Amino acid sequence: MGLFKKLFGGLAKTASNITQSIAQIFTKELDDEFYDDLTAVLLSADMGMEATEQIIDDIKRTAKRDGIKTETQLKQALAQSIAEILSATKTEPSVSSEKFSPPEGARGGVSRSRLENFEEEMLGSTSAQEIIMVVGVNGVGKTTSIGKLASYYKSQKKSVLIVAADTFRAAATEQLETWATRAGVRIVKQAQGADPASVVFDAMTSAKAKNDDIVIIDTAGRLHNKEHLMTELEKIDRVVGKFDMPNYKKYIVLDATTGQNALNQVEVFNDAVNLDGVILTKLDGTAKGGVVVAIKQKFGLPVLFVGVGEKIDDLLPFDPLEFSRAIIGLENT
């Protein structure tokens, strides 16, 4: 199955919700009542008020400039607006004249070269060692995502080391060992209760000696003792920093089914370790996949991977253009 078909299938619940709602509210006369209804549709998909207002403004401009006479044209305009939010960077790179070709009825387009820059920068295509610290609360699919992430990088012909720095839960280490075996990668661990920073130090030393391409660090996710957890993460962060690795990134794993609560989690962890990106799991289990847009709009953090199933290859590299079409229910053409 192609990646777009997997993504399209994973977003089926959200897309169905949006598509059915658009069919109910669409009118060729895009008046104030229509835009109020469209706002409610986007909010019901958890896109958040700020992103929704931007999308509505975009649709109004498109309707005034080009006219929107059909549901398909409306969906195309929606997909275009969402793609622009998801592709935006805090410092915009120069945009090539080569544009993403939108379907009939849409105008303009997101630069495909911008997407390629995004993938090169955020998915670690450089030759230097890359360190990824993965954070997130328990129950979001963090350990599973690390295993799938290791498998993804292994499929890219990279040597991968997993670091079991969640020493609070024995089950976390056991799960990681299982995933490491499935993915065919190395793992560094210590006994339950060991100092997580010590585990990371040993792993970083080993990775440097063996020249591993990718080091993925699991961390504890208990928020009932938030102050202690954040102190622990900051300590791990300092340990990694001592090894002077230029390609060091911190990703948060979020459960898409938690909706707007995911934004609160981003805020807490971002304050502690200054996050670089998001891995969003369980998109196939929710009709509120628009939370991706809300996260990007509020924090400026790119979504890097999305989980659309239980299989080891169901963690997909995030493509803003394809996601925007899939969430609106537009088939890939």
Order of alpha helices (4+ residues) and beta strands (2+ residues): alpha-alpha-alpha-alpha-alpha-alpha-beta-alpha-beta-alpha-beta-alpha-beta-alpha-beta-alpha-beta-alpha-beta-beta-alpha
